[in-house]
Amino acid sequence: MHTKYTRLIPKIIGGCEETTTGIHRLRAMAKAGELRFPMITVNDADCKHLFDNRYGTGQSVWDSIDNTTNLIVAGKVAVIAGYGWCGYTAHTENHRRLRGNHDGHTQAARDG
């Protein structure tokens, strides 16, 4: 917008950016006085972290498995090694196993 479509800028109310790289670029433009309309940086929103870290990360994992293995997982049983916010593990933390249970996931027996 700022280089190729400058004629449209007067009609723009605002925009949003989600990628970290894009946000760094926007902040640099704002600091240099080059940003010509307000932007929302999605990564700064609390609800983005809430949903991406808890639900989006898991969906990305399934998408990666589907794309790299060409397996169909519908109707199959899977073992989840880790549950909850990204970066946490579930197999050693009983409260995470309980959360998974309350979210409707079957909890497998474990040792230790």
GITAFEN-V662648 format. One record per pair of residues at least 12 apart in sequence whose ideal C-beta (glycine too) atoms are under 10 Angstrom apart, sorted by the first residue. I is the first residue (numbers start at 1). J is the second residue. D is the distance in whole Angstrom. If there is no record, write none. Layout:
BEGIN
I&J&D + I&J&D
END
This chain:
BEGIN
1&15&8 + 1&36&8 + 1&37&8 + 2&29&7 + 2&34&7 + 2&35&8 + 2&36&6 + 2&37&9 + 6&36&8 + 9&36&5 + 9&37&6 + 10&36&9 + 10&37&9 + 11&37&10 + 12&36&8 + 12&37&5 + 12&38&9 + 13&37&7 + 13&38&8 + 14&37&6 + 14&38&4 + 14&39&6 + 14&40&7 + 15&35&10 + 15&37&7 + 15&38&8 + 15&39&5 + 15&40&7 + 16&38&10 + 16&39&6 + 16&40&4 + 16&41&8 + 16&42&6 + 16&45&9 + 17&39&6 + 17&40&8 + 17&41&6 + 17&42&7 + 17&43&8 + 18&40&9 + 18&41&8 + 18&42&4 + 18&43&6 + 18&45&10 + 18&48&8 + 18&52&9 + 19&41&10 + 19&42&9 + 19&43&8 + 20&41&10 + 20&43&6 + 22&39&9 + 22&41&9 + 22&42&9 + 22&43&9 + 23&39&9 + 23&41&5 + 23&42&8 + 23&43&6 + 23&44&8 + 24&41&10 + 26&39&5 + 26&40&10 + 26&41&7 + 27&39&9 + 27&41&8 + 49&85&9 + 49&86&10 + 50&85&9 + 52&85&10 + 52&86&8 + 53&84&9 + 53&85&5 + 53&86&5 + 53&87&8 + 53&88&9 + 54&83&10 + 54&84&7 + 54&85&6 + 54&86&8 + 54&88&10 + 54&99&10 + 54&103&10 + 56&86&9 + 57&82&10 + 57&84&10 + 57&85&8 + 57&86&4 + 57&87&9 + 58&80&8 + 58&82&9 + 58&83&9 + 58&84&10 + 58&86&8 + 60&86&9 + 61&80&9 + 61&82&9 + 61&86&10 + 62&78&9 + 65&78&9 + 77&106&8 + 77&108&10 + 78&105&10 + 79&91&10 + 79&108&7 + 80&100&8 + 80&105&7 + 80&106&10 + 80&107&10 + 80&108&9 + 82&96&8 + 82&100&10 + 83&96&5 + 83&97&7 + 83&99&7 + 83&100&4 + 83&101&10 + 83&103&8 + 83&105&7 + 83&107&9 + 84&96&5 + 84&97&10 + 84&99&6 + 84&100&8 + 84&103&10 + 90&105&9 + 90&107&9 + 90&110&9 + 91&108&9 + 91&110&6 + 91&111&10 + 91&112&9 + 92&110&9 + 92&112&8 + 94&107&10 + 94&110&10 + 97&110&8
END
